[in-house]
Amino acid sequence: MDTLLVLFPDQANEIGRLRSADTVFAQICADYESLTALMPCDAKDPTYSDLIESLRGLEDEIRLYLASRSQPPES
């Protein structure tokens, strides 16, 4: 989950909650983490454009999930 925390530092608790409660979201996060593990040190390498495109798509899916299923903070 470290890679997700870098991308979504303010939603760490919500990501953890959703991963525990929603298997689809958990799989999206797992896919994202698996792809980031394949990322070379030089992310600008053009040979990895498909990988980068896939990561961006997963980032968008995670954002949409967080926006649609997040619970408002308790007061």
Beta strands, then each sheet from edge to edge (+ up, - down):
end
